[in-house]
Amino acid sequence: MNMRERFIDVTTALLDENERVALILADISNANFRDSGARERHPDRVVNMGIREQQMIGFAAGMAAAGFRPIAHSYTPFLIERPFEQIKIDFSHQDLGGILVSIGASYDASASGRTHQSPGDVALMSTLPDWQIGVPGHADEVESMLRDAVAGTGRHYIRLSDETNESAITTPGISVVRSGSPGSPTILAVGPTLAPALEATSDIDVTVLYTNQARPFARKGLAAMVGGQEMVLIEPYLAGTLAAEVSAAVIATPHRLLSLGVGHDEFRKYGTGQEHRAGHGLDAAGIRRSLESFIEVLA
């Protein structure tokens, strides 16, 4: 089961379990929630606004003001970029809680063209105060992240992807996946970049860390785990989005930081998600090339 399928199953269950949960759609996944039975069982709490993303966000904020726990859902550019002003004013400025869940990630929907791509979403959402931003790397992480968000009162953005790691890591903050020798380079993989990062470094001495939480960032956790001076940050969205957080975490230690992620270059030929990943150097081969040019002992 992929992340989107798990989201639909868990949201359907949450609608059954909790009468405060509401789901606001803008056509995307409307048929999926019809097939799951959620629309039929909860017609007053599963609302499809049609292709009106700004209205979807405003309506979701209104549901929050009325005491509901709204989940708004669409493709990343339609959920984050198109109605960003409504997110900023209706949720953040009004200090209302809610949950935004996107699909498509940076280039999952590359066959649909640039309209369906949004590698800058996490950077954009990071400009707003008090949003928790989750970047799950596995469907099991989606479920725990979504249930935690619904149980709370804050503002959450959860970014789903077609890419996935081999297994889930549900430990909060930053986890050690592979320990290198003292002083060895440290790699921090975010969300679904862990799988290619592990493949790229399977035969070299590095420490590999993992997080699925972009905001708030676990600065203290990272500072306690970094042993060497070379740091590599691998993100599945715009390169360098968390670079300032990483540098602030290890400010007391001299370090060099390499930020890998989706670049600013546009690929105007649609291609597949895998081709986009390779084009941005985020597959195992691309990560290995970047490491070898950055860390002298591997050159």
Residue pairs with C-beta under 8 A, 6 or more apart in sequence:
1 9
1 139
2 139
2 162
2 164
3 103
3 136
3 138
3 139
3 142
3 160
3 161
3 162
3 164
4 29
4 103
4 160
4 162
5 139
6 139
6 140
6 142
6 143
7 73
7 101
7 103
7 142
7 146
7 160
8 29
8 32
8 33
8 36
9 36
10 142
10 143
10 146
10 147
11 21
11 23
11 33
11 38
11 71
11 73
11 101
11 146
12 33
12 36
12 37
12 38
14 21
14 146
14 147
14 150
15 21
15 23
15 38
15 41
15 42
15 45
15 46
16 38
16 41
16 42
18 69
18 150
19 45
20 67
20 68
20 69
21 45
21 68
21 69
21 71
21 150
22 45
22 46
22 47
22 60
22 63
22 68
22 69
22 70
22 71
23 33
23 38
23 42
23 45
23 46
23 47
23 70
23 71
23 73
24 47
24 49
24 56
24 59
24 60
24 63
24 70
24 71
24 72
24 73
25 33
25 46
25 47
25 48
25 49
25 56
25 72
25 73
25 74
26 48
26 49
26 50
26 51
26 52
26 53
26 55
26 56
26 74
26 78
27 48
27 49
27 50
27 51
27 74
28 73
28 74
28 75
28 78
28 103
29 73
29 74
29 103
30 39
30 48
33 39
33 46
34 40
38 46
39 46
39 48
45 68
47 59
49 55
49 56
49 59
53 74
53 78
53 79
53 82
53 83
54 82
54 83
54 85
54 86
56 72
56 74
56 83
57 72
57 83
57 86
57 87
57 90
57 91
58 86
58 90
60 70
60 71
60 72
60 90
60 91
60 98
61 70
61 86
61 90
61 91
61 94
61 96
61 98
63 70
63 98
64 70
64 91
64 96
64 97
64 98
65 94
65 96
69 97
69 98
69 99
69 150
70 98
70 99
71 98
71 99
71 100
71 101
71 150
72 79
72 98
72 99
72 100
72 101
73 79
73 100
73 101
73 102
73 103
74 102
74 103
75 102
75 103
75 104
75 109
75 116
75 118
76 102
76 103
76 104
76 105
76 106
76 116
76 117
76 118
76 121
76 159
77 104
77 115
77 116
77 117
77 118
77 121
79 100
79 101
79 102
80 87
80 100
80 102
80 118
80 121
80 124
80 125
80 157
81 118
81 120
81 121
81 124
84 124
87 100
87 125
87 128
88 128
90 96
91 97
91 98
91 155
92 128
92 129
92 130
92 131
92 155
96 155
97 152
97 153
97 154
97 155
98 155
98 156
99 146
99 149
99 150
99 155
99 156
99 157
99 158
100 156
100 157
100 158
101 146
101 157
101 158
101 160
102 118
102 121
102 157
102 158
102 159
102 160
103 160
104 116
104 117
104 118
105 118
105 159
105 160
105 161
105 162
105 163
105 236
105 237
106 117
106 118
106 119
106 161
106 236
106 237
106 238
106 262
106 276
107 117
107 119
107 262
107 273
107 276
107 277
107 280
108 161
108 162
108 163
108 273
109 116
109 117
109 273
110 116
110 117
110 267
110 270
110 271
110 272
110 273
110 275
110 276
111 270
111 271
111 272
112 270
113 270
114 266
114 268
119 237
119 238
119 261
119 262
120 237
120 238
121 157
121 159
121 237
122 133
122 135
122 157
122 159
122 214
122 235
122 237
122 238
122 241
123 237
123 238
123 241
125 131
125 133
125 157
125 215
126 133
126 214
126 215
126 241
130 154
130 155
131 155
131 156
131 157
131 215
132 149
132 154
132 155
132 156
132 157
132 213
132 215
132 216
133 156
133 157
133 159
133 213
133 214
133 215
134 141
134 145
134 149
134 156
134 157
134 158
134 159
134 212
134 213
134 214
135 159
135 190
135 191
135 192
135 212
135 213
135 214
135 236
135 237
136 142
136 145
136 158
136 159
136 160
136 161
136 191
136 192
136 212
137 164
137 165
137 168
137 169
137 191
137 192
137 193
137 194
137 195
137 210
137 212
138 164
138 165
138 167
138 168
138 169
138 192
139 164
139 168
140 168
140 170
141 168
141 169
141 170
141 212
142 158
142 160
144 170
145 158
145 212
146 158
149 156
149 158
159 191
159 237
161 191
161 192
161 236
162 273
163 192
163 195
163 236
163 273
163 277
164 192
164 195
165 192
165 194
165 195
166 195
169 175
169 177
169 194
169 210
169 212
172 213
172 218
173 211
173 213
173 218
173 221
174 188
174 209
174 210
174 211
174 218
174 221
174 222
174 225
175 209
175 210
175 211
176 207
176 208
176 209
176 225
177 189
177 194
177 198
177 208
177 209
177 210
178 198
178 201
178 206
178 207
178 208
179 207
180 186
180 205
180 206
180 207
180 208
180 227
180 228
181 205
182 227
183 227
183 228
183 229
184 205
184 206
184 207
184 227
184 228
185 206
185 207
185 228
185 230
185 231
185 232
185 291
185 295
186 206
186 207
186 209
186 225
186 226
186 227
186 228
186 230
186 231
186 232
187 197
187 201
187 206
187 207
187 208
187 209
187 231
187 232
187 234
188 209
188 210
188 211
188 222
188 231
188 232
188 233
188 234
188 246
189 197
189 198
189 208
189 209
189 210
189 211
189 234
190 210
190 211
190 212
190 214
190 233
190 234
190 235
190 236
190 242
191 212
191 235
191 236
192 236
193 234
193 235
193 236
193 282
194 208
194 210
196 277
196 282
196 283
196 284
196 287
197 208
197 234
197 284
197 287
198 208
199 284
200 284
200 285
200 287
200 288
200 291
201 208
201 287
201 288
201 291
204 291
204 298
206 291
207 225
207 226
207 227
207 228
209 222
209 225
211 217
211 218
214 241
214 242
217 242
217 245
217 249
219 245
219 248
219 249
220 249
222 246
222 249
222 250
223 249
223 250
223 252
223 253
226 249
226 250
226 253
226 255
229 253
229 254
229 255
229 256
230 255
230 256
230 258
230 294
230 295
231 246
231 250
231 255
231 256
231 257
231 258
232 257
232 258
232 260
232 290
232 291
232 294
233 240
233 242
233 243
233 246
233 257
233 258
233 259
233 260
233 261
234 260
234 261
234 282
234 287
235 241
235 242
235 259
235 260
235 261
235 262
236 261
236 262
236 282
237 261
237 262
238 261
238 262
238 264
239 259
239 260
239 261
239 262
239 263
240 259
240 261
241 261
243 257
243 259
246 257
247 255
247 257
256 294
258 290
258 291
258 294
260 281
260 282
260 287
260 290
261 280
261 282
262 280
262 282
263 280
263 281
265 279
265 280
267 275
267 276
267 279
271 279
274 283
277 283
277 286
278 285
278 286
280 286
281 287
281 289
281 290
291 298
292 298
292 299
293 299
